[in-house]
Amino acid sequence: MQVKDDSLGQVEFTVSIDSTIARAHQHAAGARKRGTTAGRSIRSNRKTGRRSDDPAVD
């Protein structure tokens, strides 16, 4: 940020933003996932956060 003081006592602010350093969050779409085995992911029961005890459900 640059500040310039002119002869009338007014201050001029100049702000520059460089968007080339913007990065996506690690959980954004397309981010690599850990913990997958043989190309398939293990999904948990969304309500309880645990896998079901019934093998027919999984």
DSSP file (Angstrom, degrees, kcal/mol; ACC not computed):
  #  RESIDUE AA STRUCTURE BP1 BP2  ACC     N-H-->O    O-->H-N    N-H-->O    O-->H-N    TCO  KAPPA ALPHA  PHI   PSI    X-CA   Y-CA   Z-CA
    1    1 A M              0   0    0      0, 0.0     2,-0.4     0, 0.0    14,-0.2   0.000 360.0 360.0 360.0 137.3    0.0    0.0    0.0
    2    2 A Q  E     -A   14   0A   0     12,-2.0    12,-2.0     2,-0.0     2,-0.4  -0.933 360.0-161.5-117.6 142.4    1.3    3.4   -0.8
    3    3 A V  E     -A   13   0A   0     -2,-0.4     2,-0.4    10,-0.2    10,-0.2  -0.987   5.6-171.1-124.3 130.1    0.2    6.7    0.8
    4    4 A K  E     -A   12   0A   0      8,-2.1     8,-2.6    -2,-0.4     2,-0.6  -0.983   9.6-154.5-124.1 129.4    0.8   10.1   -0.9
    5    5 A D  E     -A   11   0A   0     -2,-0.4     6,-0.2     6,-0.2     2,-0.1  -0.898  16.0-159.3-102.8 119.3    0.2   13.4    0.9
    6    6 A D    >   -     0   0    0      4,-2.1     3,-1.5    -2,-0.6     0, 0.0  -0.329  35.3 -93.6 -91.7 180.0   -0.5   16.3   -1.5
    7    7 A S  T 3  S+     0   0    0      1,-0.3    -1,-0.1     2,-0.1    -2,-0.0   0.674 120.0  60.4 -69.2 -18.3   -0.2   20.0   -0.8
    8    8 A L  T 3  S-     0   0    0      2,-0.1    -1,-0.3     1,-0.0     3,-0.1   0.428 116.6-107.9 -89.3   1.6   -3.8   20.4    0.3
    9    9 A G  S <  S+     0   0    0     -3,-1.5     2,-0.3     1,-0.3    -2,-0.1   0.552  76.0 135.2  84.9   6.3   -3.5   18.0    3.1
   10   10 A Q        -     0   0    0      2,-0.0    -4,-2.1     1,-0.0     2,-0.4  -0.636  47.5-139.1 -87.0 148.5   -5.5   15.3    1.4
   11   11 A V  E     -A    5   0A   0     -2,-0.3     2,-0.5    -6,-0.2    -6,-0.2  -0.906   9.0-155.7-110.7 134.8   -4.2   11.8    1.5
   12   12 A E  E     -A    4   0A   0     -8,-2.6    -8,-2.1    -2,-0.4     2,-0.4  -0.943   7.5-158.4-111.6 125.6   -4.4    9.5   -1.5
   13   13 A F  E     -A    3   0A   0     -2,-0.5     2,-0.4   -10,-0.2   -10,-0.2  -0.862   5.9-169.9-103.8 136.7   -4.3    5.7   -0.9
   14   14 A T  E     -A    2   0A   0    -12,-2.0   -12,-2.0    -2,-0.4     2,-0.4  -0.992   5.9-174.6-125.3 123.0   -3.3    3.2   -3.6
   15   15 A V        -     0   0    0     -2,-0.4     2,-0.4   -14,-0.2    -2,-0.0  -0.966   2.7-170.3-121.0 131.8   -3.9   -0.5   -3.0
   16   16 A S        -     0   0    0     -2,-0.4     2,-0.4     2,-0.0    -2,-0.0  -0.969   2.5-165.1-121.5 137.8   -2.8   -3.2   -5.4
   17   17 A I        -     0   0    0     -2,-0.4     2,-0.6     2,-0.0    -2,-0.0  -0.986   6.8-155.9-124.7 129.2   -3.8   -6.9   -5.1
   18   18 A D    >   -     0   0    0     -2,-0.4     3,-0.8     1,-0.1    -2,-0.0  -0.913   5.4-171.3-105.1 113.5   -2.0   -9.7   -7.0
   19   19 A S  G >   +     0   0    0     -2,-0.6     3,-1.4     1,-0.2    -1,-0.1   0.448  66.5  90.9 -85.7   0.5   -4.3  -12.7   -7.5
   20   20 A T  G 3  S+     0   0    0      1,-0.3    -1,-0.2     3,-0.0    -2,-0.0   0.683  83.5  56.0 -70.8 -14.9   -1.6  -15.0   -8.8
   21   21 A I  G <  S+     0   0    0     -3,-0.8    -1,-0.3     2,-0.1     2,-0.2   0.420  77.8 119.9 -95.7   3.1   -0.8  -16.2   -5.2
   22   22 A A    <   -     0   0    0     -3,-1.4     2,-0.3    -4,-0.0    -3,-0.0  -0.487  43.8-171.9 -69.0 133.0   -4.4  -17.3   -4.6
   23   23 A R        -     0   0    0     -2,-0.2     2,-0.2     0, 0.0     3,-0.1  -0.924  22.9-113.9-126.8 151.5   -4.6  -21.1   -3.8
   24   24 A A        -     0   0    0     -2,-0.3     2,-0.1     1,-0.1     0, 0.0  -0.525  39.5-101.9 -79.5 150.8   -7.5  -23.5   -3.4
   25   25 A H    >   -     0   0    0     -2,-0.2     3,-2.0     1,-0.1    -1,-0.1  -0.369  32.2-112.0 -68.3 153.0   -8.1  -25.0   -0.1
   26   26 A Q  T 3  S+     0   0    0      1,-0.3    -1,-0.1    -3,-0.1    -2,-0.1   0.743 118.0  50.6 -62.0 -24.1   -6.9  -28.6    0.3
   27   27 A H  T 3  S+     0   0    0      3,-0.1    -1,-0.3     4,-0.0     3,-0.1   0.312  86.5 117.3 -95.4   8.2  -10.5  -29.9    0.5
   28   28 A A  S X  S-     0   0    0     -3,-2.0     3,-1.9     1,-0.2    -4,-0.0  -0.230  82.8 -69.7 -69.3 165.0  -11.6  -28.0   -2.6
   29   29 A A  T 3  S+     0   0    0      1,-0.3    -1,-0.2     0, 0.0     3,-0.1  -0.297 122.2  24.5 -57.4 134.6  -12.9  -30.0   -5.6
   30   30 A G  T 3  S+     0   0    0      1,-0.3    -1,-0.3    -3,-0.1     2,-0.1   0.386  85.6 139.3  91.4  -3.1  -10.1  -31.9   -7.3
   31   31 A A    <   -     0   0    0     -3,-1.9    -1,-0.3     1,-0.1     2,-0.1  -0.465  61.2-100.7 -72.9 147.1   -7.9  -32.2   -4.3
   32   32 A R        -     0   0    0     -2,-0.1     2,-0.4    -3,-0.1    -1,-0.1  -0.375  35.8-140.1 -67.3 145.1   -6.2  -35.5   -3.8
   33   33 A K        -     0   0    0     -3,-0.1     3,-0.3    -2,-0.1     2,-0.2  -0.870   8.8-149.7-110.6 141.6   -7.7  -37.8   -1.2
   34   34 A R  S    S+     0   0    0     -2,-0.4     0, 0.0     1,-0.2     0, 0.0  -0.656  70.7  41.7-100.5 161.7   -5.9  -40.0    1.3
   35   35 A G  S    S+     0   0    0      1,-0.3     7,-0.3    -2,-0.2     2,-0.3   0.564  72.4 136.3  85.2   8.7   -7.0  -43.3    2.7
   36   36 A T        -     0   0    0     -3,-0.3     2,-0.5     5,-0.1    -1,-0.3  -0.688  39.3-152.4 -89.1 145.3   -8.4  -45.0   -0.5
   37   37 A T  B >   -B   40   0B   0      3,-2.0     3,-2.2    -2,-0.3     0, 0.0  -0.972  69.5 -14.2-120.9 129.8   -7.5  -48.6   -1.2
   38   38 A A  T 3  S-     0   0    0     -2,-0.5    -1,-0.2     1,-0.3     3,-0.1   0.817 125.7 -56.1  51.7  37.6   -7.4  -50.1   -4.6
   39   39 A G  T 3  S+     0   0    0      1,-0.2     2,-0.4    -3,-0.1    -1,-0.3   0.466 117.8 100.1  81.0   0.4   -9.2  -47.1   -6.2
   40   40 A R  B <   -B   37   0B   0     -3,-2.2    -3,-2.0     2,-0.0     2,-0.3  -0.952  62.4-138.0-122.0 143.8  -12.2  -47.3   -3.9
   41   41 A S        -     0   0    0     -2,-0.4     2,-0.7    -5,-0.2    -5,-0.1  -0.641  15.7-123.8 -96.1 153.8  -13.0  -45.2   -0.9
   42   42 A I        -     0   0    0     -7,-0.3     2,-0.3    -2,-0.3    -1,-0.0  -0.866  29.9-158.4 -95.8 117.8  -14.5  -46.5    2.3
   43   43 A R        -     0   0    0     -2,-0.7     2,-0.2    15,-0.1     3,-0.0  -0.751   3.1-144.4 -99.7 144.6  -17.6  -44.5    3.1
   44   44 A S        -     0   0    0     -2,-0.3     2,-0.4     7,-0.1     7,-0.2  -0.628  33.3 -87.4-102.6 163.5  -19.1  -44.2    6.5
   45   45 A N     >  -     0   0    0      5,-0.9     4,-2.6    -2,-0.2     5,-0.2  -0.581  37.8-147.0 -67.1 122.3  -22.6  -44.0    7.7
   46   46 A R  T  4 S+     0   0    0     -2,-0.4    -1,-0.2     1,-0.2     5,-0.0   0.822  90.9  50.9 -67.7 -32.3  -23.5  -40.3    7.5
   47   47 A K  T  4 S+     0   0    0      1,-0.1    -1,-0.2     3,-0.1    -2,-0.0   0.933 127.6  18.8 -73.0 -45.1  -25.9  -40.2   10.4
   48   48 A T  T  4 S-     0   0    0      2,-0.3    -2,-0.2     0, 0.0    -1,-0.1   0.668  94.0-127.9-100.6 -19.3  -23.7  -42.0   13.0
   49   49 A G  S  < S+     0   0    0     -4,-2.6     2,-0.3     1,-0.3    -3,-0.1   0.534  77.6  99.4  82.2   5.2  -20.2  -41.5   11.4
   50   50 A R  S    S-     0   0    0     -5,-0.2    -5,-0.9    -6,-0.1    -1,-0.3  -0.874  79.5-101.8-123.8 157.3  -19.6  -45.3   11.7
   51   51 A R        -     0   0    0     -2,-0.3    -7,-0.1    -7,-0.2     2,-0.1  -0.412  46.7-100.9 -71.3 152.8  -19.8  -48.2    9.4
   52   52 A S        -     0   0    0      2,-0.1    -1,-0.1     1,-0.1     6,-0.1  -0.401  14.3-138.5 -73.6 150.7  -22.9  -50.4    9.7
   53   53 A D  S    S+     0   0    0     -2,-0.1    -1,-0.1     4,-0.0     3,-0.0   0.668  86.2  85.1 -79.4 -18.3  -22.7  -53.8   11.5
   54   54 A D    >>  -     0   0    0      1,-0.1     3,-1.3     2,-0.0     4,-1.1  -0.768  68.6-156.0 -88.4 114.8  -24.9  -55.4    8.8
   55   55 A P  T 34 S+     0   0    0      0, 0.0    -1,-0.1     0, 0.0    -3,-0.0   0.764  91.4  63.6 -63.0 -23.8  -22.6  -56.5    5.9
   56   56 A A  T 34 S+     0   0    0      1,-0.2    -2,-0.0     2,-0.2    -3,-0.0   0.783 100.3  52.7 -70.2 -25.3  -25.6  -56.3    3.5
   57   57 A V  T <4        0   0    0     -3,-1.3    -1,-0.2     1,-0.2    -4,-0.0   0.865 360.0 360.0 -77.2 -37.6  -25.9  -52.6    4.1
   58   58 A D     <        0   0    0     -4,-1.1    -1,-0.2    -6,-0.1    -2,-0.2   0.483 360.0 360.0 -72.1 360.0  -22.2  -51.8    3.2
